[in-house]
Amino acid sequence: MTLLFLSITSLLAQERGYASYYHPKLHGRPTASGLIYHKDSMTCAHRTYPFGTLLLIENEQNNKTIIVKVTDRGPFRRKFIIDLSYQAAKQIGILKQGYAKVKITPYRKLPQLYELLEPPFPLKFKNESTIKKPPFPFQNKEEK
């Protein structure tokens, strides 16, 4: 249960720092997830979020927002918390300067608690024994 709590709280956390974007020479190369980087995709590199996590990125200088998918690891420079694909950087408005101060928020909807926990026993309705099942169309007469 502690692990579940830590996972949920880490998904709720916001992160602030600087974003940069991939160098054009990286187009067509494999990422840490095994996917091929494409400059026109809406993807990013982050140090800790699991691959496939959707992140809402807000440029704090112009308030533009985008949603990107984590497919790589990085960046590995101080103060930088995310590397964006070329297309993502273009949409959020950081191409000219090359970097921007951003806020990262996990975007994927968190599951409800009842979706995470399975009951320890099969659920039965109170009057389940009185419910008659319709006959199966191909049932033999002696099976009825």
C-alpha positions as CSV (number, residue, x, y, z in Angstrom):
1,M,0.0,0.0,0.0
2,T,2.9,2.3,0.7
3,L,4.2,1.8,-2.8
4,L,0.8,2.6,-4.2
5,F,0.7,5.8,-2.1
6,L,4.1,6.9,-3.3
7,S,3.2,6.2,-6.9
8,I,0.0,8.3,-6.7
9,T,1.7,11.2,-4.9
10,S,4.5,11.3,-7.4
11,L,2.0,11.4,-10.2
12,L,0.2,14.4,-8.6
13,A,3.4,16.4,-8.2
14,Q,4.3,19.3,-10.4
15,E,7.8,20.1,-11.5
16,R,9.3,23.4,-12.5
17,G,12.6,24.0,-14.4
18,Y,13.9,24.5,-17.8
19,A,13.0,22.8,-21.1
20,S,15.1,22.5,-24.1
21,Y,14.6,20.5,-27.3
22,Y,16.4,17.7,-29.3
23,H,19.1,18.6,-31.8
24,P,17.9,18.1,-35.4
25,K,20.7,15.5,-35.9
26,L,18.9,13.1,-33.5
27,H,15.9,12.7,-36.0
28,G,15.6,9.0,-36.9
29,R,17.7,7.7,-34.0
30,P,16.4,5.3,-31.4
31,T,15.4,6.6,-28.0
32,A,15.9,4.9,-24.6
33,S,12.4,3.3,-24.9
34,G,13.4,1.7,-28.2
35,L,11.1,3.9,-30.3
36,I,12.6,5.9,-33.1
37,Y,12.7,9.7,-32.5
38,H,10.8,11.7,-35.1
39,K,11.1,15.5,-35.0
40,D,7.4,16.0,-35.8
41,S,6.2,13.8,-32.9
42,M,4.9,15.2,-29.6
43,T,7.4,13.4,-27.4
44,C,9.9,14.2,-24.7
45,A,12.7,12.9,-22.6
46,H,12.4,12.9,-18.8
47,R,14.7,11.4,-16.2
48,T,12.1,9.6,-14.0
49,Y,8.6,9.4,-15.5
50,P,7.8,5.9,-16.9
51,F,7.8,5.6,-20.7
52,G,4.4,6.3,-22.1
53,T,3.4,8.8,-19.4
54,L,1.6,11.8,-20.8
55,L,2.8,15.2,-19.5
56,L,1.2,18.6,-19.6
57,I,3.9,21.2,-20.3
58,E,3.3,24.9,-19.7
59,N,5.7,27.5,-20.9
60,E,5.7,29.9,-18.0
61,Q,6.9,32.8,-20.1
62,N,4.0,32.8,-22.7
63,N,1.4,30.4,-21.0
64,K,1.3,28.1,-24.0
65,T,0.6,24.4,-23.2
66,I,1.2,21.1,-24.9
67,I,0.8,17.4,-24.1
68,V,3.7,15.2,-24.8
69,K,4.5,11.5,-24.3
70,V,7.7,10.3,-22.5
71,T,9.8,8.1,-24.8
72,D,13.3,8.9,-23.8
73,R,15.6,9.6,-20.8
74,G,17.3,13.0,-20.2
75,P,18.2,15.8,-20.1
76,F,21.4,15.4,-18.2
77,R,22.2,19.1,-17.6
78,R,21.7,21.1,-14.4
79,K,18.4,23.1,-14.2
80,F,17.0,21.3,-17.2
81,I,14.1,19.0,-16.4
82,I,12.8,18.0,-19.9
83,D,13.9,17.7,-23.5
84,L,11.1,18.2,-26.1
85,S,10.8,17.1,-29.7
86,Y,11.2,19.8,-32.3
87,Q,7.5,19.9,-33.0
88,A,6.6,20.2,-29.2
89,A,9.2,22.9,-28.8
90,K,7.8,24.8,-31.8
91,Q,4.2,24.6,-30.5
92,I,5.2,25.8,-27.0
93,G,7.3,28.6,-28.5
94,I,10.9,27.9,-27.5
95,L,12.6,27.4,-30.8
96,K,14.0,31.0,-31.0
97,Q,15.5,31.1,-27.5
98,G,16.3,27.4,-27.4
99,Y,14.9,26.9,-23.9
100,A,12.2,28.1,-21.5
101,K,11.1,27.9,-17.9
102,V,8.3,25.4,-17.8
103,K,5.9,23.6,-15.4
104,I,5.3,19.9,-15.8
105,T,2.1,18.2,-14.6
106,P,1.2,14.5,-15.3
107,Y,-1.7,14.5,-17.6
108,R,-2.9,10.9,-17.6
109,K,-6.1,10.6,-15.5
110,L,-5.4,8.7,-12.3
111,P,-7.5,5.5,-11.8
112,Q,-10.1,5.5,-9.1
113,L,-9.3,3.6,-5.9
114,Y,-11.9,0.9,-6.7
115,E,-10.2,0.3,-10.1
116,L,-6.9,-0.4,-8.3
117,L,-8.2,-2.8,-5.7
118,E,-9.8,-6.2,-6.4
119,P,-12.0,-7.7,-3.9
120,P,-10.5,-10.6,-2.0
121,F,-13.5,-12.8,-2.7
122,P,-16.0,-13.2,-5.6
123,L,-18.9,-10.8,-5.4
124,K,-22.3,-12.4,-5.2
125,F,-25.7,-10.8,-5.2
126,K,-28.0,-11.3,-2.3
127,N,-30.7,-13.2,-4.3
128,E,-28.3,-14.8,-6.8
129,S,-29.8,-18.3,-6.4
130,T,-33.2,-17.2,-7.4
131,I,-32.1,-15.7,-10.7
132,K,-32.8,-18.1,-13.6
133,K,-30.4,-18.2,-16.4
134,P,-31.8,-18.2,-20.0
135,P,-31.2,-21.5,-21.8
136,F,-28.2,-21.7,-24.1
137,P,-29.4,-21.8,-27.7
138,F,-27.4,-25.0,-28.5
139,Q,-28.1,-26.8,-25.2
140,N,-29.1,-30.4,-25.4
141,K,-32.5,-31.3,-24.0
142,E,-31.1,-33.5,-21.2
143,E,-28.8,-30.6,-20.0
144,K,-31.8,-28.4,-19.4
